Amino acid sequence: MQKPENLGITGLNYATNSYWLDSFEGKSKTHALYAMLDNRFFDQLRLIWGVRADYYKYTDIKNPKSIRGASEYMPKPDKAWQWLPSANLTYSPISQINIRAAYSSTIVRPEMMENSQFLKYSPYLGGQFGNLGLYSTRIGSYDLKTEWFPGLGEIISAGVFYKKFDKPVELTVNIESGNLQYYIKNADNAKVYGLELELRKNFGFIVDNELLKNLTAYGNLTLQKSDVVSTFRVTNPDKTPGAPSTIELSSKIRRPMYGQSPYLINAGLQYNGKHFGFNFLYNKSGLKTYIVSADPGLIEYERPREQIDLQLSYKLLKNRCEIKFNAGNLLNTASSFYINQASYERNPDYDFESPDRSSLFRLKPGFTDKYEDGDLLKFVQRFGRTYSTVITYNF
């Protein structure tokens, strides 16, 4: 306990300053109108199309900063009205087959707190967290898919997709100030394209047997790639007297976009008998980009993770009572995040006159972006297995 004589103007003291303001107030308005038409051309061709008019306006009322000096936060202008067309064309040569082509335009608006310039410490990230002001993200989606429905509740489909993002939001890390600072900010643009496969089929086609008719395999597979172009503020490599200490450079990096995975796998086996049933589900996602940076050695990835869930059920008392046993996350695979801290080196052939920063660094011979010995684990968490029992009785 401190002695009173140690407190005061010549000793220990506590004071608050006016710049430590801790309240935020803003106002946003969102309105929407839409029109849709459903047209049939002959018996085999159907077109559903329309447009949505989306209005958004955000107004700052009170938005103080939480740091000394100048803030890099800047409110971003947004068009008040956005026109979002969509169309879905379906061709059905026979009743069991659909060939679909679709286009849609959507928009994602910033949430209220994402308009705040308040910089706060995140114990989860281990650094200061905030934003630099956000634009709305506009997404244009193109899809082409073929679907076959061989039986009731069954589907076999294959499709390709292409998505274009204008100003997608990503979580970025910056150490130019000497401290770890994390920001959500808009990238310039991005595109995601890939292949989707889906299957749901029972085993009754093998032989006319009640057991096989009640057994169904299902699953889907997504394979995708991304290209991202983003602008980062980095240390200026030009040390000429009078040159600015930091500059903004666009960096085109071939990697999964923030939160995206190069592959997603879901597969399951389901049985629905008169009394007994089960559902077995396996899913796995590939390497995910969690935090992005102009320096590839600071990009944080989440390692591939897989999960198995199981449900067993039994009906009794003339099917009026059902008991379900659920087991979740049986593998209990750890969720692990890491950075390639020793995998990259400066590229001696880099042209400093180029505005494209993506080739400034290169992977060392024999290294990849995957987790390897020497990479730094930033965070590891196991979510644990879960078990539950549910009893339902219908009177």
KOLPA-412123 format. One record per residue (C-alpha): residue number from 0; residue in three letters; chain; x, y, z. Coordinates in nm, 2 decimals. Example, Ala and Ser with C-alpha at 12.3 -4.5 7.8 and 13.67 -1.06 7.14 Angstrom:
# KOLPA-412123
   i  aa ch      x      y      z
   0 ALA  A   1.23  -0.45   0.78
   1 SER  A   1.37  -0.11   0.71
//
This chain:
# KOLPA-412123
   i  aa ch      x      y      z
   0 MET  A   0.00   0.00   0.00
   1 GLN  A   0.14   0.34  -0.09
   2 LYS  A   0.21   0.59   0.18
   3 PRO  A   0.03   0.93   0.15
   4 GLU  A   0.36   1.12   0.14
   5 ASN  A   0.46   0.93  -0.18
   6 LEU  A   0.15   1.07  -0.36
   7 GLY  A   0.11   1.41  -0.51
   8 ILE  A   0.27   1.65  -0.76
   9 THR  A   0.63   1.54  -0.67
  10 GLY  A   0.54   1.17  -0.64
  11 LEU  A   0.29   0.92  -0.78
  12 ASN  A  -0.02   1.07  -0.94
  13 TYR  A  -0.30   0.98  -1.17
  14 ALA  A  -0.46   1.21  -1.42
  15 THR  A  -0.69   1.18  -1.72
  16 ASN  A  -0.66   1.39  -2.03
  17 SER  A  -0.93   1.53  -2.25
  18 TYR  A  -0.82   1.32  -2.56
  19 TRP  A  -0.93   1.00  -2.38
  20 LEU  A  -1.28   1.02  -2.50
  21 ASP  A  -1.47   0.69  -2.49
  22 SER  A  -1.81   0.75  -2.65
  23 PHE  A  -1.92   0.72  -3.01
  24 GLU  A  -2.24   0.83  -3.18
  25 GLY  A  -2.34   0.80  -3.54
  26 LYS  A  -2.65   0.77  -3.76
  27 SER  A  -2.71   0.55  -4.06
  28 LYS  A  -3.01   0.53  -4.29
  29 THR  A  -3.08   0.23  -4.52
  30 HIS  A  -3.38   0.21  -4.76
  31 ALA  A  -3.44  -0.03  -5.04
  32 LEU  A  -3.68  -0.09  -5.33
  33 TYR  A  -3.69  -0.39  -5.56
  34 ALA  A  -3.87  -0.52  -5.86
  35 MET  A  -3.87  -0.88  -5.99
  36 LEU  A  -4.01  -1.04  -6.30
  37 ASP  A  -4.06  -1.41  -6.37
  38 ASN  A  -4.09  -1.50  -6.74
  39 ARG  A  -4.13  -1.84  -6.91
  40 PHE  A  -4.02  -1.89  -7.28
  41 PHE  A  -4.17  -2.22  -7.40
  42 ASP  A  -4.18  -2.50  -7.14
  43 GLN  A  -3.81  -2.54  -7.10
  44 LEU  A  -3.68  -2.19  -7.05
  45 ARG  A  -3.74  -1.97  -6.74
  46 LEU  A  -3.59  -1.62  -6.66
  47 ILE  A  -3.62  -1.46  -6.32
  48 TRP  A  -3.47  -1.12  -6.32
  49 GLY  A  -3.50  -0.79  -6.14
  50 VAL  A  -3.32  -0.50  -5.97
  51 ARG  A  -3.28  -0.36  -5.62
  52 ALA  A  -3.23   0.00  -5.55
  53 ASP  A  -3.03   0.04  -5.22
  54 TYR  A  -3.00   0.37  -5.03
  55 TYR  A  -2.74   0.42  -4.76
  56 LYS  A  -2.62   0.73  -4.57
  57 TYR  A  -2.40   0.74  -4.27
  58 THR  A  -2.36   1.06  -4.06
  59 ASP  A  -2.09   1.12  -3.79
  60 ILE  A  -2.23   1.28  -3.47
  61 LYS  A  -1.95   1.21  -3.22
  62 ASN  A  -1.64   1.02  -3.33
  63 PRO  A  -1.34   1.10  -3.10
  64 LYS  A  -1.00   0.95  -3.14
  65 SER  A  -0.83   0.75  -2.86
  66 ILE  A  -0.46   0.84  -2.94
  67 ARG  A  -0.24   1.14  -2.92
  68 GLY  A  -0.16   1.33  -3.24
  69 ALA  A  -0.30   1.28  -3.58
  70 SER  A  -0.53   0.99  -3.67
  71 GLU  A  -0.51   0.81  -4.00
  72 TYR  A  -0.88   0.74  -3.99
  73 MET  A  -1.08   0.91  -4.26
  74 PRO  A  -1.45   0.87  -4.34
  75 LYS  A  -1.50   0.72  -4.68
  76 PRO  A  -1.75   0.87  -4.93
  77 ASP  A  -2.02   0.63  -5.05
  78 LYS  A  -2.27   0.66  -5.33
  79 ALA  A  -2.61   0.71  -5.16
  80 TRP  A  -2.80   0.50  -5.42
  81 GLN  A  -2.67   0.17  -5.56
  82 TRP  A  -2.85  -0.02  -5.83
  83 LEU  A  -2.82  -0.40  -5.79
  84 PRO  A  -2.94  -0.61  -6.09
  85 SER  A  -2.98  -0.98  -6.09
  86 ALA  A  -3.09  -1.25  -6.33
  87 ASN  A  -3.13  -1.63  -6.32
  88 LEU  A  -3.19  -1.82  -6.65
  89 THR  A  -3.28  -2.19  -6.62
  90 TYR  A  -3.30  -2.43  -6.91
  91 SER  A  -3.47  -2.77  -6.85
  92 PRO  A  -3.43  -3.01  -7.14
  93 ILE  A  -3.61  -3.28  -6.94
  94 SER  A  -3.78  -3.27  -6.60
  95 GLN  A  -3.48  -3.42  -6.41
  96 ILE  A  -3.21  -3.18  -6.55
  97 ASN  A  -3.16  -2.80  -6.50
  98 ILE  A  -2.89  -2.59  -6.66
  99 ARG  A  -2.86  -2.26  -6.48
 100 ALA  A  -2.68  -1.94  -6.55
 101 ALA  A  -2.70  -1.66  -6.30
 102 TYR  A  -2.57  -1.31  -6.23
 103 SER  A  -2.63  -1.10  -5.92
 104 SER  A  -2.49  -0.78  -5.77
 105 THR  A  -2.49  -0.73  -5.40
 106 ILE  A  -2.34  -0.48  -5.16
 107 VAL  A  -2.21  -0.50  -4.80
 108 ARG  A  -2.23  -0.18  -4.59
 109 PRO  A  -2.01  -0.09  -4.29
 110 GLU  A  -2.16  -0.15  -3.95
 111 MET  A  -2.19   0.13  -3.70
 112 MET  A  -1.88   0.04  -3.50
 113 GLU  A  -1.68   0.01  -3.82
 114 ASN  A  -1.72   0.38  -3.87
 115 SER  A  -1.56   0.46  -3.53
 116 GLN  A  -1.19   0.57  -3.52
 117 PHE  A  -1.15   0.45  -3.16
 118 LEU  A  -0.83   0.25  -3.14
 119 LYS  A  -0.85  -0.01  -2.87
 120 TYR  A  -0.63  -0.29  -2.74
 121 SER  A  -0.73  -0.64  -2.85
 122 PRO  A  -0.61  -0.92  -2.61
 123 TYR  A  -0.71  -1.17  -2.87
 124 LEU  A  -0.48  -1.01  -3.13
 125 GLY  A  -0.22  -0.89  -2.89
 126 GLY  A  -0.21  -0.53  -3.03
 127 GLN  A  -0.41  -0.22  -3.10
 128 PHE  A  -0.72  -0.27  -3.31
 129 GLY  A  -0.92  -0.02  -3.51
 130 ASN  A  -1.01   0.09  -3.86
 131 LEU  A  -0.91   0.36  -4.11
 132 GLY  A  -1.26   0.42  -4.24
 133 LEU  A  -1.44   0.18  -4.47
 134 TYR  A  -1.61   0.19  -4.81
 135 SER  A  -1.90  -0.03  -4.89
 136 THR  A  -1.81  -0.35  -5.07
 137 ARG  A  -1.98  -0.43  -5.40
 138 ILE  A  -1.99  -0.79  -5.52
 139 GLY  A  -2.06  -0.91  -5.87
 140 SER  A  -2.13  -1.29  -5.89
 141 TYR  A  -2.15  -1.51  -6.20
 142 ASP  A  -2.25  -1.88  -6.18
 143 LEU  A  -2.31  -2.16  -6.42
 144 LYS  A  -2.44  -2.49  -6.29
 145 THR  A  -2.58  -2.82  -6.42
 146 GLU  A  -2.82  -3.01  -6.19
 147 TRP  A  -2.95  -3.36  -6.22
 148 PHE  A  -3.23  -3.49  -5.99
 149 PRO  A  -3.22  -3.87  -6.03
 150 GLY  A  -3.48  -3.93  -5.76
 151 LEU  A  -3.68  -3.78  -5.48
 152 GLY  A  -3.44  -3.58  -5.25
 153 GLU  A  -3.14  -3.66  -5.47
 154 ILE  A  -2.91  -3.43  -5.66
 155 ILE  A  -2.59  -3.45  -5.86
 156 SER  A  -2.46  -3.11  -5.97
 157 ALA  A  -2.15  -2.94  -6.10
 158 GLY  A  -2.09  -2.57  -6.14
 159 VAL  A  -1.83  -2.30  -6.19
 160 PHE  A  -1.84  -1.95  -6.03
 161 TYR  A  -1.66  -1.62  -6.06
 162 LYS  A  -1.70  -1.33  -5.80
 163 LYS  A  -1.56  -0.99  -5.84
 164 PHE  A  -1.52  -0.77  -5.52
 165 ASP  A  -1.48  -0.40  -5.53
 166 LYS  A  -1.32  -0.28  -5.21
 167 PRO  A  -1.34  -0.60  -5.00
 168 VAL  A  -1.27  -0.56  -4.63
 169 GLU  A  -0.97  -0.74  -4.48
 170 LEU  A  -0.80  -0.75  -4.14
 171 THR  A  -0.45  -0.61  -4.18
 172 VAL  A  -0.14  -0.57  -3.96
 173 ASN  A   0.10  -0.28  -3.96
 174 ILE  A   0.43  -0.24  -3.77
 175 GLU  A   0.56   0.08  -3.94
 176 SER  A   0.51   0.27  -3.61
 177 GLY  A   0.71   0.01  -3.42
 178 ASN  A   0.41  -0.14  -3.25
 179 LEU  A   0.16  -0.40  -3.37
 180 GLN  A  -0.15  -0.23  -3.50
 181 TYR  A  -0.44  -0.41  -3.66
 182 TYR  A  -0.68  -0.25  -3.89
 183 ILE  A  -0.99  -0.35  -4.09
 184 LYS  A  -0.95  -0.18  -4.42
 185 ASN  A  -1.06  -0.20  -4.78
 186 ALA  A  -0.85  -0.38  -5.03
 187 ASP  A  -0.86  -0.22  -5.38
 188 ASN  A  -1.03  -0.52  -5.55
 189 ALA  A  -1.03  -0.90  -5.55
 190 LYS  A  -1.16  -1.19  -5.75
 191 VAL  A  -1.25  -1.54  -5.65
 192 TYR  A  -1.32  -1.82  -5.90
 193 GLY  A  -1.37  -2.19  -5.87
 194 LEU  A  -1.56  -2.51  -5.91
 195 GLU  A  -1.84  -2.66  -5.70
 196 LEU  A  -1.96  -3.02  -5.69
 197 GLU  A  -2.26  -3.15  -5.50
 198 LEU  A  -2.40  -3.50  -5.44
 199 ARG  A  -2.69  -3.65  -5.25
 200 LYS  A  -2.78  -4.01  -5.35
 201 ASN  A  -2.93  -4.31  -5.17
 202 PHE  A  -2.80  -4.67  -5.23
 203 GLY  A  -3.13  -4.81  -5.34
 204 PHE  A  -3.01  -4.82  -5.70
 205 ILE  A  -2.76  -5.10  -5.62
 206 VAL  A  -3.03  -5.35  -5.53
 207 ASP  A  -3.40  -5.33  -5.43
 208 ASN  A  -3.34  -5.35  -5.05
 209 GLU  A  -3.50  -5.15  -4.77
 210 LEU  A  -3.18  -5.11  -4.59
 211 LEU  A  -3.00  -4.96  -4.89
 212 LYS  A  -3.30  -4.74  -4.97
 213 ASN  A  -3.27  -4.58  -4.63
 214 LEU  A  -2.89  -4.52  -4.66
 215 THR  A  -2.79  -4.19  -4.83
 216 ALA  A  -2.45  -4.05  -4.91
 217 TYR  A  -2.41  -3.67  -4.94
 218 GLY  A  -2.14  -3.42  -4.98
 219 ASN  A  -2.00  -3.11  -5.16
 220 LEU  A  -1.66  -3.00  -5.27
 221 THR  A  -1.55  -2.64  -5.34
 222 LEU  A  -1.22  -2.56  -5.51
 223 GLN  A  -1.13  -2.19  -5.55
 224 LYS  A  -0.85  -1.94  -5.61
 225 SER  A  -0.82  -1.57  -5.54
 226 ASP  A  -0.63  -1.27  -5.66
 227 VAL  A  -0.62  -0.96  -5.44
 228 VAL  A  -0.49  -0.61  -5.50
 229 SER  A  -0.45  -0.40  -5.20
 230 THR  A  -0.28  -0.07  -5.11
 231 PHE  A  -0.05  -0.06  -4.80
 232 ARG  A   0.14   0.21  -4.63
 233 VAL  A   0.50   0.09  -4.60
 234 THR  A   0.85   0.22  -4.51
 235 ASN  A   0.99   0.40  -4.81
 236 PRO  A   1.29   0.21  -4.94
 237 ASP  A   1.41   0.54  -5.10
 238 LYS  A   1.64   0.69  -4.84
 239 THR  A   1.72   1.00  -5.04
 240 PRO  A   1.72   1.32  -4.82
 241 GLY  A   1.37   1.48  -4.84
 242 ALA  A   1.19   1.16  -4.94
 243 PRO  A   0.88   1.07  -4.73
 244 SER  A   0.94   0.81  -4.46
 245 THR  A   0.63   0.60  -4.57
 246 ILE  A   0.46   0.55  -4.90
 247 GLU  A   0.15   0.37  -5.03
 248 LEU  A   0.20   0.09  -5.27
 249 SER  A  -0.05  -0.15  -5.44
 250 SER  A   0.04  -0.51  -5.39
 251 LYS  A  -0.12  -0.79  -5.60
 252 ILE  A  -0.08  -1.11  -5.42
 253 ARG  A  -0.20  -1.45  -5.54
 254 ARG  A  -0.34  -1.59  -5.21
 255 PRO  A  -0.68  -1.69  -5.07
 256 MET  A  -0.87  -1.37  -5.00
 257 TYR  A  -0.92  -1.28  -4.63
 258 GLY  A  -1.13  -1.56  -4.48
 259 GLN  A  -1.13  -1.77  -4.79
 260 SER  A  -1.00  -2.13  -4.82
 261 PRO  A  -0.86  -2.29  -5.14
 262 TYR  A  -1.09  -2.59  -5.07
 263 LEU  A  -1.39  -2.69  -4.87
 264 ILE  A  -1.49  -3.05  -4.82
 265 ASN  A  -1.82  -3.18  -4.66
 266 ALA  A  -1.91  -3.55  -4.68
 267 GLY  A  -2.16  -3.75  -4.49
 268 LEU  A  -2.35  -4.07  -4.46
 269 GLN  A  -2.71  -4.08  -4.33
 270 TYR  A  -2.94  -4.37  -4.24
 271 ASN  A  -3.31  -4.32  -4.17
 272 GLY  A  -3.48  -4.65  -4.07
 273 LYS  A  -3.81  -4.72  -3.91
 274 HIS  A  -3.66  -4.70  -3.56
 275 PHE  A  -3.29  -4.65  -3.58
 276 GLY  A  -3.10  -4.37  -3.76
 277 PHE  A  -2.76  -4.21  -3.77
 278 ASN  A  -2.59  -3.92  -3.94
 279 PHE  A  -2.21  -3.91  -3.98
 280 LEU  A  -2.06  -3.58  -4.11
 281 TYR  A  -1.70  -3.50  -4.20
 282 ASN  A  -1.58  -3.15  -4.31
 283 LYS  A  -1.24  -3.00  -4.37
 284 SER  A  -1.13  -2.66  -4.49
 285 GLY  A  -0.79  -2.57  -4.63
 286 LEU  A  -0.54  -2.30  -4.55
 287 LYS  A  -0.71  -1.97  -4.46
 288 THR  A  -0.57  -1.62  -4.47
 289 TYR  A  -0.66  -1.46  -4.14
 290 ILE  A  -0.45  -1.14  -4.13
 291 VAL  A  -0.30  -0.98  -4.44
 292 SER  A   0.00  -0.75  -4.48
 293 ALA  A   0.22  -0.60  -4.75
 294 ASP  A   0.50  -0.81  -4.60
 295 PRO  A   0.43  -1.18  -4.68
 296 GLY  A   0.63  -1.28  -4.37
 297 LEU  A   0.36  -1.11  -4.16
 298 ILE  A   0.06  -1.27  -4.32
 299 GLU  A  -0.12  -1.48  -4.07
 300 TYR  A  -0.27  -1.81  -4.18
 301 GLU  A  -0.50  -2.06  -4.01
 302 ARG  A  -0.38  -2.42  -4.07
 303 PRO  A  -0.62  -2.67  -4.24
 304 ARG  A  -0.87  -2.81  -3.99
 305 GLU  A  -1.10  -3.11  -4.00
 306 GLN  A  -1.40  -3.20  -3.79
 307 ILE  A  -1.63  -3.51  -3.75
 308 ASP  A  -1.98  -3.50  -3.60
 309 LEU  A  -2.20  -3.79  -3.53
 310 GLN  A  -2.57  -3.83  -3.44
 311 LEU  A  -2.75  -4.15  -3.34
 312 SER  A  -3.13  -4.17  -3.30
 313 TYR  A  -3.39  -4.43  -3.20
 314 LYS  A  -3.77  -4.41  -3.21
 315 LEU  A  -3.98  -4.61  -2.97
 316 LEU  A  -4.33  -4.63  -2.82
 317 LYS  A  -4.49  -4.64  -3.17
 318 ASN  A  -4.25  -4.37  -3.29
 319 ARG  A  -4.40  -4.11  -3.04
 320 CYS  A  -4.07  -4.10  -2.85
 321 GLU  A  -3.73  -4.03  -3.01
 322 ILE  A  -3.39  -4.03  -2.84
 323 LYS  A  -3.10  -3.85  -3.01
 324 PHE  A  -2.74  -3.87  -2.90
 325 ASN  A  -2.51  -3.60  -3.05
 326 ALA  A  -2.13  -3.60  -3.05
 327 GLY  A  -1.96  -3.30  -3.19
 328 ASN  A  -1.60  -3.23  -3.29
 329 LEU  A  -1.48  -3.58  -3.22
 330 LEU  A  -1.13  -3.52  -3.37
 331 ASN  A  -1.08  -3.21  -3.16
 332 THR  A  -0.83  -3.08  -3.41
 333 ALA  A  -0.66  -2.76  -3.29
 334 SER  A  -0.73  -2.43  -3.46
 335 SER  A  -0.38  -2.30  -3.52
 336 PHE  A  -0.26  -1.97  -3.66
 337 TYR  A   0.10  -1.90  -3.77
 338 ILE  A   0.32  -1.67  -3.98
 339 ASN  A   0.60  -1.76  -4.22
 340 GLN  A   0.86  -1.56  -4.03
 341 ALA  A   1.16  -1.73  -4.19
 342 SER  A   1.02  -1.84  -4.53
 343 TYR  A   1.08  -1.52  -4.72
 344 GLU  A   1.38  -1.31  -4.84
 345 ARG  A   1.41  -0.99  -5.03
 346 ASN  A   1.41  -1.03  -5.41
 347 PRO  A   1.74  -0.89  -5.54
 348 ASP  A   1.58  -0.85  -5.88
 349 TYR  A   1.29  -0.63  -5.76
 350 ASP  A   1.24  -0.31  -5.95
 351 PHE  A   1.19  -0.03  -5.70
 352 GLU  A   1.04   0.19  -5.97
 353 SER  A   0.75  -0.06  -6.00
 354 PRO  A   0.43   0.02  -5.81
 355 ASP  A   0.36  -0.35  -5.77
 356 ARG  A   0.51  -0.47  -5.44
 357 SER  A   0.41  -0.83  -5.48
 358 SER  A   0.76  -0.93  -5.60
 359 LEU  A   0.96  -0.74  -5.34
 360 PHE  A   0.99  -1.06  -5.14
 361 ARG  A   1.02  -1.41  -5.26
 362 LEU  A   1.01  -1.75  -5.09
 363 LYS  A   1.34  -1.91  -5.00
 364 PRO  A   1.43  -2.22  -5.19
 365 GLY  A   1.24  -2.52  -5.05
 366 PHE  A   0.99  -2.31  -4.85
 367 THR  A   0.61  -2.27  -4.90
 368 ASP  A   0.33  -2.07  -4.73
 369 LYS  A   0.23  -2.39  -4.55
 370 TYR  A   0.33  -2.45  -4.19
 371 GLU  A   0.68  -2.57  -4.16
 372 ASP  A   0.95  -2.60  -3.90
 373 GLY  A   1.07  -2.25  -3.81
 374 ASP  A   0.74  -2.08  -3.87
 375 LEU  A   0.59  -1.89  -3.57
 376 LEU  A   0.27  -2.02  -3.41
 377 LYS  A   0.07  -1.72  -3.30
 378 PHE  A  -0.23  -1.88  -3.15
 379 VAL  A  -0.35  -2.24  -3.08
 380 GLN  A  -0.69  -2.33  -2.95
 381 ARG  A  -0.88  -2.66  -2.91
 382 PHE  A  -1.26  -2.61  -2.89
 383 GLY  A  -1.32  -2.95  -2.72
 384 ARG  A  -1.56  -3.23  -2.79
 385 THR  A  -1.93  -3.19  -2.71
 386 TYR  A  -2.19  -3.45  -2.62
 387 SER  A  -2.56  -3.41  -2.57
 388 THR  A  -2.88  -3.62  -2.55
 389 VAL  A  -3.22  -3.50  -2.66
 390 ILE  A  -3.55  -3.69  -2.57
 391 THR  A  -3.86  -3.59  -2.76
 392 TYR  A  -4.21  -3.72  -2.69
 393 ASN  A  -4.52  -3.63  -2.89
 394 PHE  A  -4.85  -3.65  -2.71
//
